[in-house]
């Protein structure tokens, strides 16, 4: 399988190059030349398959020509060592919980899968790779955990100052070793811009062998498709259309879900649910895409004004607005509406959702939760990452898991930098701090 640059389709690279380079020198994302349609036999046995069996079948169809099958099975098994439960809240309403991994956020599956691919492709190469990660909340911690102290890999995480929760920041800044955290005086889009400038800087790129672990890297994005296949397994045999609402910021999760649909998963409707950073819902309604200035919200992982994965969404639908608008509905919500949604879920279903999951739930309600279809909303982070907001909205104490509570006593170790590329460039060339 070749992977093409969405900005220059004539440029094609191998899976190894797409993973290790992450993005083209023209800042173009890579997409597979072909998204394979899984055979009917796969869907006929889907309800009997384990999460690991599903992940292997799906990834083998997409990546199997470029990686040994035994290695792929190992990567799958190591990546998916925790549950991804679909919980029933009502007769036709379910929540898909993606926060049971080591950092309690949905990014764990993609980060661990990608780390396995990096190990596979670098095993016989004598070079160091520098991974750049811009994060608006959970990506950085998932990547740090997945790549911590892996040989030949340095990780540099950029996050916006004062715009992530306390627990999220602790996850980003307390590991040390081969992980360096940069606290940027700006927002997530500024962090993402610095990363893209570094990739376009031929000298620094060649010197440091730069790559990314954001969902701009196809290896981080694609494994998120496993969630949706497995949701159908847990539903069992249903005779109603399935509607899935996904909280969306940089749109990697939704793009992976659209890839699953392209591979034949029979999802009737997707909902792109966002906060007031609603550039994609606006596009879905109007057909016009206009990047916005990023606005800070209580659902900070979705504070993205120019989502990187939007070009991939367009590629899946051959840039045809009517086609994508038919499969994806877009809704957006203010902080007050998000708080109301958290309160409503608690009152109606005795379920404590974080702000991101609450926005997905609000999207389902606006679309319509009826007996005519199965409704699923995606819960992407443990509510303990946002205890103040969740407790105020639900009037219920949030239980802090041990994995998070032990972080609170650790000392933050981050380098503060201005929103300036030259300063960032200088910092990139510093050795990783060991604390």
N, C-alpha and C positions, 0 to 999 in steps of 0.2 A: 504494500500500500504506500503510495506517495502522499505527501502532504503539501498543499499549495498555499502560497501567500495570498490572503484575501485582497491585498492592495495591488498585487501583481501576479495574477494566476499562472503566468508562464513560469514563475519561479517555483520549482518543486524540490522537496527534500525527503529524505528517509525519516522513519519514525525516530531513529536515534538522533538525527540532527534536529528534528522538531522538538524533541524532549530536552536535549542539552543546550540548544540555542534559545528555545522558548519562543522567540519572536524574531522576525526578520530585521535586517539592517534598516529597512524602510518603516519600521514599527508596525508591520503587517502581521496579523495573527495567522497561525497555521490551522488549516482544516483538512480532513481526509478527503481525497479525491472521490471517494465513494463511501456512503454510509450503508452498510449491508442490511438487507432485510432478513431477519431471522426466519427459519422455516416454520411451517405450521406445527411440525412435530415438537418444536421447543415450547410453543404455547400450549399444546395439548397436555404436556407434562409439567407445566409451570407450577401448578398448585402443589406438586409433590417434591419440588426442589428446595434444597437448603439455600441460605443466603450465599454461601461460598460456591455452591454448584451453579447458581444463577450468575454470579460475578465471573466465574471462569468461562461459562458458555458465551456470555455477552462480550467479554474482553477478548476471548479467542477469536470470535467472529470479526472483531475490529482490528486486533493487533497480532493475531496468531501467525501471520506470515513473517513477522519480524522479530519474534522472540521464541525461544524454546518452550515447548508446552510444559515441561517439568518446572522450568523457572517461573513461568506465568502462574502455575498452580501454587507455587510457594509464595509468590508475591500476593496473590489473592488471599491465601490463608493467613498470612501475617498481617495483612491490611484489615481484615474483617474478623477480628478476634473479640468483638463485642456485639451486643444485640442492636437491632434497629426495629423496635416494636411498633406495630400499628394498633393503637388503642381505640376501643369502641366507646364513644361518649353517648350515643343515642342510636336508634335503629338505623339511621342512614347517615350518621356523622361520625367521622373517625379523625384521629390525630396521628400523624406519622412522626415519631420522636427520633431525631437524628443526633441527640446530645449524649449518648451513652459511651462515647470514646474517651480516651485519656485526657483530653482538654475540655470535655463537656460541650462540644460544638460540632456542627455538621461537617466542618472542614477536615476532620480527622481522617475520614476514609480516603479522600483525594490526596491528602498530604502523605499518608503512609503508603498508598499505592505508588505515588510518584517517587518516593524515596526508594522503594524497591526497584523501580525501573532505572533510577540513577545508579544504584549499586550494580545492576546487571550491565549497563552500558559502559560503566567506568572501571569494571573489575580488572581489565587487562591494560589500562592506560595509566601512565605515570604522569599525572597532572592534577593540579588543584582547581576546583570549580568554585566560583563565588555565586551564591544564590541571593538575588535581590527580591525582597518581598515588601510591597506596600500593603498596609492593613488598615481597615477601618474598625477592627475589633478582634475577630476570631481567627482570621487566616494566619497571622503571625505566630500565635501560640501553637496552632496545629502544626505549622511547618517547623517551628523550633523543636517541638517534641519529636516529630518524625525524623528530623535530620541531626538531632543532638549527638555530638561526638562521632559522627560518621566520618571515616577516614577520607581525606582529600576534599572535604567540602567545608566551606566557610559560608555562614548565613548572616546576611545583613537585613534587618527588619526596620522599615520606616513606618512610623505611626504618627498621627496628628496630635500635637500637644493638647492636653486637657479635653480631648474629644473621644476618649475611650473610658469605660468604667474602671474603677479601682482594681477589681479582680482581673479584668482583661489586661490592664497594664502590668500587674504583678506577673501574670503568665508570660508576658513578652520580655520582661526585663530582669528576671531572677535566675536564669539558667546558667549564663556564663559559658565557659568552654569555647566552642566554635561559633557561638551565637552573639552577635553584636546588635544592640537595639539603638536606633537613632530616633530621638524625639524631635519632630519637625515643627517649626513655628508656622503652621498652616493647617489646611484640611486634607482629607484623603485624596482629593484630586491633585493637590500639590505634591503629595507623596508619590502618586502614580506618575505624575509628569516628570519628576526627578528620575524615577526608574527608567522611563522611556527615553529620556535624554541620555542616560548612561548607555543604554543599548545602542543608541545612534552614534555614540562617541567611539569611533573605530579604535583609537589608541587604547582607551581604558578597557574596552570590551575585549580586545585581543590580549591585553596584559593580564587581565583577571579571569578570563574565560567566563564571562557573565552568563547567567541564566536566571530564569524566574520561577518562583513557586506559586505565584498568583494563578488565578484561573485563566490568565492569558496563556499559560502553558497547558496544552491540550492534555497532557498526562495528569494534571491536577483536576481539570474539568471533567473529563470523560467518566471517571469512576463514580461520579455523582449520579450517573444514570442507573446504577445498581439499585438505589433506593426505590425507584418507581416500579421496577420489575418485581422487587420483593414485596412491595405493598400489595400488588395483585395476588401474589402467593398467599399472603395472610388474609386477604379478602375471601379467598376460595372461589367457588363457582358463583358468580353473580349474574343476574339477568337484567341489570340496570346500567345505564351509562354512568361512567365515573368522571367526576369533576375534581381536579386537584388545584388547590390554591397555594402558591409558593411566595413567601416573603422575599423580595428581590431588591438588590442594591447594585452589584456589579454584574448581575445576571448570569453568572456561571452555572448556578443550580438550575435555573429555568432552561438554559441552553442545553444542559445535559439531559433534562427531562424531554425536551423537544427531539433530541437525538434518539432517546428511547422510543418515542412515538414514531420517528422515521424508521426505526428498526422493527416496527410492527406492533408495539405495545398499544392496546386499544383504549387510549385515554380520550374521552369525548371532548373535554374542554379543560384548558389550563387557565388559571387566573394569575396574572402578574400583580401582586399586591405590594405597594410601596408606601413610603412616608411622603412628606412634602417635596422630596426630590423625585418628581414624577415625570421625567422626560420621556420614559418609555410608554407609560399609560397615555400621555399626550399624543405620542406617535401612533399608537394603536387606534386612537379615535380620529386623528386628523390626517395621518399619512405623512406628516411633517416632523422631522427629527431636528430638534434644536437643543444642543447642550446647555445646561443651566449652571449657574453658580451653586455650589454645594451649600445646603443649609443644615445646621446641626439639630438633631432630634434625640429623643430618648431611645430610639431604635438605631443606634449609631452605626451598626454594621451595614446599614442600608443608606448611609449618607454619601451618596455618589451622584454627582451631577452630569457625568459623562461616562456611562458604563462601558467598560472595555469590551464586553462580550456582545454588545449590540450588533457589530458587523457580522459575527458568527450567526446570530439569529437570522439576519437578512440572508446570509448565504444558504441556510437550510431551506429557505422559502424562495430562493432565486430572486431575492429583492422585490418580491411581489407583495405589496401591502395588503390587498384583499385576502391573500392566502394566509398570511400570518395573523391578520386580524380575525379570521374565522376560527383559528385554533386557540388564540390567546386573547382574553379580555383583561383590560387594565383598570385598576382602581387604586386610589391613594387616600391617605388619612393623616390628619393632624395628630399632634401629641395628645390633645384632649380626647380625640376619637379613639386613639390607641388605649388610653387609660380606661375609657368606657368599655372598650372591647375586653380588656383584661378583667374588669369587674363583671361583665356579662357572662363570660365563660365560667368564672368562679361561681356565680350565682346559679346559672342554669345547669351546669354540669359538674360542679365541685372539682374543677380542674384549674390548676394554677399555671398560667402561660406567661412566657416572657414577652416583652414588647413586640418582638419580631413575629412570633407565632400568633400574637393577638391581631396583628395587622393582616396576616393570612386568613384568620378566622373572620375578620371584618369583611374581607373580600368575598368569602363564601356567602356571608349573610346578604351582602349587596347583590350578589349574583342570584341568590335564592337557595336556601336549604329546604328541599322539598322531598316528598316521597317518590318523586319521579326519577331521582338519580342518587347515587352514592356520593357523598361529599367528604373530601379529605383535605385537612389543612396541615401544613408542614411546620413543625416546631423545631427551630434550628439551634437553639441554645438553652442551656439549663437556666431556669428563672433565678437561680442563686447568683448569676453573673450581674443581675440588675436588682438586688434585693430591695433598695429603697423604693424604687418605682413600683415594683410588683407588690410589696407589702402595703403601700399606700392605696393602690388600686383595689386590692383584694381583701384588705383587712385581715390578712392571715400571714403569720410568720413564715418566712422562707427557710427551709432546711438547707443549710450549707453543707455540701458533701465534703468529706475529709480531704479529698484531692484539692479543693479550693481553700478550705480553712487554713491549711498548713502554709499556704502562700502568704497569708496576711502578715506573718511575722518576719518574712524575708525582706531584705533590703533591695529597693529598686536600684538597678544599675543601668543607666541609659546615658547616651551622649546627646546633649541638646545642640541642634544645628538650626541656622536660619533657613528660610525657604529660598535657597540660593544654590544653583548647580555647582559652581566652582568650590564652594565650601563642602558640598556633598562629595564631589569628586576627590578632594583632598582626604576626606574622612574614609572613603572607600579603600584607599591605599594604605590605611593603618592596619596593623595586625589585630586579630581578634583579641578582645580582652578576656582574661581568665579570672573570674571572681568566685 
